[in-house]
Amino acid sequence: MKRIVSVWLPLWPIERLRRATPAAVPDDAPLALVESGTHGIRISAINMRAATEGVRVGQALADARAMLPALLSRPAEPRLDRIALLKLARWCGRYGPARHADGTDGLWIDITGVAHLYGGEKRLLDDLSARLSRFGLTAKAALADTLGGAHALARFAPSPAIAPTGRTEAQLAALPVEALRLEPGVVLLLKRLGLKRIGQLYALPRATLERRFRSRDAAAAVLARLDQALGLTPEPRRPLAELPALYVQRGFADPLISTEGLEAEAGRLTQELCAVLDARALGARAITLSLYRADGTTAQVRAGLSFACCTAEHLMALLKEKLATLDAGFGVDVLALAATRVEARTAQQTALAGRSESDADPSRLIDRLANRLGQNRVSRFAPRDSHIPERAEARIPALQNFARARERTGEPAWPPQRGPARPPFLLAMPEPIRVMAEVPDGPPARFTWRRVKHRVVRAHGPERIAPEWWREIGIDTKRISRTRDYYRLEDDTGAGYWVFREGLYHAEEEEAPTWFLHGLFG
């Protein structure tokens, strides 16, 4: 069963502003953050001093000033509040990989399977509350089987509130109906009907409840929120980041500051992760190392792989280069390593006796180059379904591993060669040449390329390649491709050339054939 933590930050806009600009939030004067709307300027957040003076969130600024002339005001900054809240949610990844912001003043964390790392659920909540308090944040945390249940307990029950597994219904019974995240109008109607506590809705027949509401939508909203809080219907939860396939984590009583310490602990994490991968016959294709600093900030190191790998030394080699560029700040107290993408690993013989694996397989070199230079800067060629030479291959990122994907589907990585041999090197664009031939439609006897004359001593061909007419439907007839006749030539110096004649010698051709050099043989 899932276990969800909900954190409520009742003073989040004020305390976020205090952390960003301490002088902007006085401790001895009432302060309100205001927003302008259709009904004028209204208060969106207040500090504790303003609350004790009777100022309320949602009150018009003019009314609050009439009651409290000493009230200070500043424009609210909802965009900055949201950005900071998402950063705090990322930091909460130390308690579980699935987490996100909850509204404008809260967070949720899925701690399923994580609590034992902190000595139990209560110690995890105590640790979370203590760290948020050290950040200068007022926080109330609660734990339940559902997000709706944890949300209700965090806001309407003493903190920290923990609903034991399977006991969420009993814990919610005494809470007011406002805890179900209902619209104010629906809450008001429930209270007029005498339904003030969540427990009063349990035994009430659902058909009766629907008849008491004038709107079916309102009744459906009450039942939907109740079922979500009790776990009777699932509630969609979108994590802040993609959930990893596998995840290992370490916490440290004394924060790590030195690069050597970070590398040593990251090495132990890679060994733990690879042990789990090996036990499940899996390999990692993408990994992420997350560093959670003691000051509430985070950093991440990512690496991609061109093959499914479960070798700790190789994973650590990819991470080590990037770890040296990170600043540990006031120390890193939690390290988490996640395999964000995994694939089934198949046994492959990559070397014979006397040859190392690195000599036979370039994958490790590709990984290091791609992670050092950038994944889009290291590429490889992949086959493409076309018989036109320049279209028969495509350049793709090396870590995409197109060849291995085709192997899994039973198709060869590259189709077998049919017909005459093709050159290993093609020019970026075919270059025009001047040709002298013994007969008009015969092979060249001499040709000039880049102002250098070549005498042909041997010629093989032609290999006729017709244009792909289906790609040129609707194109101007003057731009349509023409038939090519390819020849493999060898000149008197022994060099090999791949040339073609574009167009045919007959009356239907509007233009005379032209010659191009397309590739070179070694």
N, C-alpha and C positions, 0 to 999 in steps of 0.2 A: 504494500500500500504506500502511496505517495505521502511524503511529509513536507509541508509547505510552511515557510516562515514569512510572516508579513511584518514589515517595519513601517511605523507611522512617524512622520516628522512634522509635528503640528506647527512648528515655528520655522519651517524650512526657508521661505523667502527672506525672513529677517536674519536668520543665522547664516545663510549663504552670503548675504550682503556683508555681515560682520566679518566673515572669514576673508572676503575679497577686499573690503575697505573698512577696517576697524573704526576709523574716525567717523564713518557715516551713521553708525548706530550708537547713540548715547545710552548709557546705562541709567542715568538719573533723570531722563526726560521721556515723555510719551512720544512714540513714533508710529506713523502709519504709512504703509505703501499704498498708492492709489492708482486706479486705472480709469480712463474715460470710456464711457459707453453711451448707449441710447438714452439712459436715464440720468446722464450727468456723470460727475466724478464720484466714484465710490471707492471705499476702502477694501483692499484685497488681502492685506496682512497687517498685523500689529505686533508690537513687542509686549513684554510682560507688564511694563509700567502702564501702557495704554489700556491693557486689559483690566488691570486693577482699578482704573479710573472709569470703567464702564463703556469704553469704546468697543464696538462690535464689527466684525468682518461683514461686509455687505452694506454697511451703513453709509449714507451719503456724507461726503466730506463736510458739506456745509452744516449738516445737523451735528456732526461730531465736534466741529469747531465752535458751534453755538453752546454746546454743553461743556467743552474743554478748550478754552481759547489758547492754552499753552501747547496744544497738540502740534507736533512737527510732522511734516509730510514729505515724501519723496516719490517720484514716479516708480512704479513697479517695473521689473525687468523679467518678464516671463520667459523670454528666449534664453537669457543667461541662466535662469533658474532651471530650465529644462536641460541645458547642456551640462550643468554641474550635477544634476540628479542622475543623468546617464553615466557620468564619470564615476559617481559613487556606486552605481549599480555594477559597473565593471569591476570596481574594487571588491565588491561583495562576491566576486567569483572565487575568492578564497574559501567560501563556505559551500560552494556548489557551482557547477558549470552552467546550470539553467537558472537565470535570474533576469529581472527587468524592472523598470520603473512601474509603479502602480499609481496611476493618476498623476497629479502634480505635487503630491506631498508624501509619497510612500514608495516602498520597494517590496518585491517578493523574491524569495529564493527557494528553490527546490533542493532540500538537503537530504533527499533519499539516499541512503547508503554512505553518508558523509559524517554523521554525528559521532561515530566511534573514533574518528580521528581527533576529536576534541574531548573525549571522555564522556560522551553522552549528550543528549539533547539539551539538558539544562545548562551544562557547562558551555555548550556552543552558543546558546542565547546570551548567557552571562558575558562571554567573550565578545560577542557582537555588540552588546549594549555598552560594555566598558570602552571598547575602541571608539564607538560613535561619540560617547561622552567626552573622551579625550580630544576628539576633533572639535569640541564645542557645540555639539548637536544635541538637542532634546529629542529623544527617541523612545518609542514604546514598541516592543517586539512581542510577537505571539506565534505559536506553533500549533498547527492542526493538520488534519488529513486533506483538507481542501483549501483552495485560495480564498473562497468566500468565508469559510469558517475562521481562518487565520486573520483575514481582514477585519471581521467583526470583533474578534477578541482583542486585537491590537488597539482598536479605537474605543471600545466600550467595556473592557475588563481590566482589572489591575495588572500591571506589567511587572515581570514577564509572565504571560499566560500560556500554559501548555495544556492542550487537550490530548489526553492519552490516545493511543491508536484505537480507533473504533468508538471513541467516546465523544466525538464532536457534537452530536445531537444533544447530549445531556449538558455540555458546557455552554451551548448557545441558548438554552431554554430561558434563562433568566435575563437575557439581554434585550434591550428595546428593539422595536421593529426597524428603527433607523439603521441598525447595524446590517441590514440586508441590502444596502446600497440601492435604495429605492428613491424615486423622485419625490420631492417635498409634498406635492399634491397627493400622491398615493399614500404616503405616511400619514398625512392629515386625515384622509378618509378612513384608514385602518383604525386610527385612534377614535374617530367618531363612532365607529362600529364597536368600540370597546376592546379592540385587539391591540394591546400596548406592548406585549412581550412576544418574543419569537415562539416560545413554548405554547402559546395559545393557538398558534396556527397548526400545530402538529395533529391534533385530534379533530380539527374542524373538517367536515366533508368538503371536498374540493368543489363539488357542484354547488353547494351552499355559498361558498365564497364567491364563485363566479356570479351568482344571482344577486349578491349584495352590491356588486360594482355596476355602475352604469356603463362602463366601458369594458369590453372583453380584453382589450389590450392591457389595461391596468391590472385586471385579474391575472392575465397570463404573465405579466411582469413579476407579480408577487410570487406566483408558483414557480417561475423559472429561477428566480433568485434564491428561493427557499431550497429548491432541489439542488442547485449548485452548491450552496453552503453545506448541505447534508451529504453531498457526494452521490445523489441519486441520478444526476445527469452531469456529464463532463462539461467543464468550462474551458473554452479555448485559452491557451496560454502560449504566447509567442516569445521565446527566449530572446535575450539581447543579441546573442551570437549563435551560430550554428552549433548544435550539440555535438561534442566529439564522440567518435566511436569508442575510444578507450581513454582512460584518464587516471593518472597517478599524481599524488601530491605529497609534499613534505612541509611540516611546520618547524620553526626554530625558536627556542626560548631566547637565544641571543641572536639578534639580527645579523645577517651576513653583510659585510661591507666590502671585503676585498674581492677582486676578480678571481683569485685563486680559489677562495672558498666557494664562490658561485659555480665555478667550473667543476669543482669536486662534487658538489651536491647535484648539479645537473647531470654529471656522469652517472651517479647512483640512480637517478630517476630514469635515465635512458636504459639502464640495465633492468630496472623493474618493469618498464614498459615493454621491452623486448622479450622478457620472460613471459609476460602475458600474451604477447603476439605469437610467440613460438608455440605456446601451449594450445592456441586456437588455430594454428596453421595459417596465420595471417601475416601480412606485411604492411608497413606504413607507407603511404604515398604522400602524405602531408602531415607535418607536426607543428605544434605551437607550444613554446615555453613561456609561461606567464610568471612575471615577478610582481609580488605584492609587497610594496614598501611600507615601512612603519608609519610614514606620514600620510598614508591614505592614497597615494598615487600608485599607478601600475605601469608596467612596461611589458612588451611582448616581443618575442623573437620567433619568426616563422621560417620554415624550410620546406621545400618541395623535393620530391624524389622521382626519378624516371622509372623506377621499378619498385615492386613491393619488397621492402627491406625490414628485417628484424635483427640487424646487427648493431649492437650498441656503439661500437667504435665508429662506425660510419655515421650514425645519427649525431654522435657527439662532435665529430669532425665538422659537420655542417653548422652546428650551433655555436661551436667554440669561437669561430671567426666573428660572429655577430655579438657574442656576449662581451667581448673586449671593448666594444663601442658604447656599452650601456653604463649609466651612472647609477650606483646603488643608493645614492642619496643618504638618508639617515639609517639605512639598513633594510635588507629584505628579510621578512620574517615568514614568508610562505612562497614556495616554488611549486608550480603545477605544470606537468607535461601532458599534453593531449595529442592523441593521434586523430586528427580531424578527418582523415580519409584513409581507409584501409582497403586492401584487396586480398583475395585468396592467394596464398603463396604456393607455387608449384616447384617441385625439385627439378633442378636443371644442372647438367654437367657442363661447367664453364671452362674446365681446364683438364689437360692430361697430366700424367706424372711429370714433375719437374718444372711445371709452369704455374705461376701464381695466378690467382683469380683476377687480380688487377691487370695482368698482361692480356688476358683473354676477353675481358668484359670492360668496355669503356664507360659503363653506367655510372660508376663512382666518380670518374673524372667529370662526366656531364653534370652530375649533381653539384659538385663543388664549383664548377664554372657558372652554372645557372644561378646558384644562390649567392655567389660573390658578385657577378656582373649584372644580375637581373634576369628573371625568368624569360622575358621577352627578347633578350639580347643573345640568347643561345638557342639556335634552332637546328632542326634536322629536316630531311626531305621525306615526304610520304607519298605513296603512289596515288594517282588520281585517274579516274576512269576516262581516259581520252587517248586516242591514237595520234593526236597532234603532238610532236615532240616537246614543244615548250609548254604544253598543257598537261603532260603526262605525270607531272610531279608537282607537289605543293610544299612550300616551306611552312613548318609548324613549330611551335615552341618545343624544345627538346623534352621538357618534363611532361608533355602531353602523352608521350609513349604510345603513339598511334600503332606502331608495329605490334606491340604486345596485345593491344586490344583486338587486332585482326587475328592474331594467333588463337585467342580464346574462342573466337567464333568459327574456327576451322579454316579460315582463309589464309593464304600465304601472305607474309609481310609484303613481298614484292611479287608481282605476277611473273611467271617464267618468261624468259626472252624468246620471242618468236620472230622468225625472219632474220635478215642480215643484222650483224652486230651494230650497236649504237655506240657513239663515242662517249668516253667518260666525262668529257668537258663540253658543255654547250655555251656559246656566247650569250650574253644577256639579251641581245637583239641580233638577228641575222644581219650580216653586213654585206652590202652589194659588192660584187666582183665583176671584172671584165673577162670574158671567156672567148677563146677561139676553139672551134670544134671542126672535125673533119666533115661531118654531116650535120644538118640543122638540129635533128633530134637525137644526136649521139652524145657521148660523154665528152668532156672538155679535153683538148690536147694541150692547151696552155691557158693559164688564167693569171690575172693581176689582182693582188689583194694588198691594200695599204701601200700602194706604189711599188710593190715588190713583185717581180715576174717569177712564175713557177712553171716548170716544164713537167708535165704529167708522164710518168713512166708506167703506171698501172692504174686501172679504173675498174670498179665493181659496181654494177647497177644496170638499170635503175630500180629503185624501190618506190613504187607509186603510192602516194598518200593523198586521198581525196579530202576535200574540206568537210567539216561537220555542218551540213546544211541546216540542221534543226536549230543550231545556235544563231543562225543569221536570218531567220524569218522576220520580215518587216524592216530589214536594214537596207539602206540605199544600195542599189545594184553596183554602183561604182566602188563600194567598199567591201563587197563580198569577196571572200578568199578564193584563190584559184588552186587547181590541182598542182601538186608538187611531185617532181621526180628527183629522188635523192641518189647521189653517187658517193662512193668512198674512193678517194683519190690518194695516190702516193707520188710525191715529186722526186726529182733526181737526188735530193738530199736524204731521202728516207722518211721524211715527215708525212704524217697522214692528215687528211682533211675530209670534212663531211660537207658537201655542197649540194644545193638543189636548184633546179630550174622551175620557176613558178610560171605556170601557163603552158599551153600546148600549141604546137605549130599546125593550125588548121584555120579555115576561113571563119569559123564561128567565133573565134577569139577577137575581141575588139582591140586588145593591146598585145604587143609582141612579148614573148616570154622574157623574163629577167632572171639573172643568176644571183645567188646569195651563198655566202659561206656561213654555216650554222654551228659547226663543232670541230674539235681537234682530237685526233688520236695520238696516243703516246708513242 
